[in-house]
Amino acid sequence: MVKNYSIVSLDFETSCPIDLVLDLLSAKWTVQILRELSLGPVRTRRFLKFIPGLSMKCLQERLKALIQTGMVTREEFDEKVPRVEYSITERGRRLFAVMSELKQIAAEIGEVTCKCPVEEHLTCQMQCHQRGE
């Protein structure tokens, strides 16, 4: 089930704000999309290359939710061949920092086998071979 994260549907008066953010974050592919954006701006189709299994429909839904909640910005370039790039906002970076803390807490609870270097993404110094950097 895909949740609609329009600004109107985020009801902070009757819902726990932590639940609202965790629902957004727990939607499939959201963490991977934010991880890619933490490395720098990404064009729409490049997400599909960087995140195997991600469909265009799901990508568009996740990006829309992330834009509406102020985690991501969308920039259109008026060029001969028009292009669109997405970038993480300061709010998105703060959320990514929280994800890093969650990973550290998980490591304290038990062995973490995740190879995702979340902490390195925060410093934006990670060399990503998949992206050709």
N, C-alpha and C positions, 0 to 999 in steps of 0.2 A: 504494500500500500504506500503510495507516494503522498506525502503531506504537502498541502499548499501553504507556503510561508509568506503569503502576501502580508504587507505591513498591517492591513486591516485585521487579519486572522491572528496576529500575535496579541493575545488578550492578557496583558500584564495585570489587570485588575482581578481576574478570577483564576489565573494559572500561576504556578510557581515559576518565576523567571529563570531559575536554574534548570527546571525541566524543559522550558522552551529552548534554551541554548543547547542543552544536551540532546534534545530531539533533532535539532538542526544538525549538530555535529555527528550524531549517530546514523544519519541517513547514508545509505551505501554510496561510496566513492567520495564523500565530502572531505574526509581526511586526506585522501590521495590528491584531490584537486588543490586543497590548501597547501599541501607539501610542495607540489609543483610550482604554485604561485609564489611560495616563499623564496624560490630560487631566482625569480624575476618574471617579467611579463610573458604571457603565453598567448599565442593565437589559438583560435577555436579548434582547428583540426589537429594541432600539435598535441593537445590533451589526449586525443585518441591514440596517438603514437606513444606517448609517455605512459599511459595507463591502459595496459592490455585488458580487454573485456568491457571497457566502458563504452556504452552506446551513445550516439549523438543525442538521442531523445533524453536519456538520463543526464547527460552532461548539461544540456540546455536547462533542464529542470533545476539541477543543483546550482548552476551559475545564477539563475534567476533568483533563487532563494538567498544565495550569498550576497548578491547585489542588493536585494531588498532589505537585508539585515545589516548592510553597511560593512560587510567583511571584504568585499571585492568591488572593484570599479571596472567599467567597460568603456573602452575608448575606440571610437571609430575614426579611421584615417581616410580622408577624401583624396585618394590617389588614383592614378590611371587604373590600377587594379585595387579596388577598395579592400581594406583589411580591418579586422577588429582584434584588439588585444585586451586581455584581462590582467589586472594587477591586484595584488593583495593590499588592503588598506592598513592603517595603523591598528584599527580595531581587530582586523584579521590576524595581524602579527601578535597582538595581545592574546587572542584565542589560541594561536599556535604555541605561545609560551605556556599556556595552561595545559595544553596537550603534552608538552614536554614534562611538566610536573606530574601529570597522570602516569606517564611512562615510568618516571622515577618511583612513584608510589607502588606501581605494579611490580617493579623490580625488588622492592622491599618486601612485598608479600610473597613472591615466589620467583623462580627463574624465568627470565624473559628471553624468549627465543627470537623475538622480532629483530630483524637486521636493519630496520629503518632508522637512520641516524637523525632523529628529530632534532636533537640538540645542535648538530652542525648546521642544520637549516636556519636556525635562529641567528647564527652569525653570518649567514650568506657567504660562507667561505668554502662550502662543500664543492668538490669537483664531481660533476655528474657526467659519467661517461655516456649514458643513454642520451643525454642532450648535446653531446659533442663539446662539452666545456672542459 
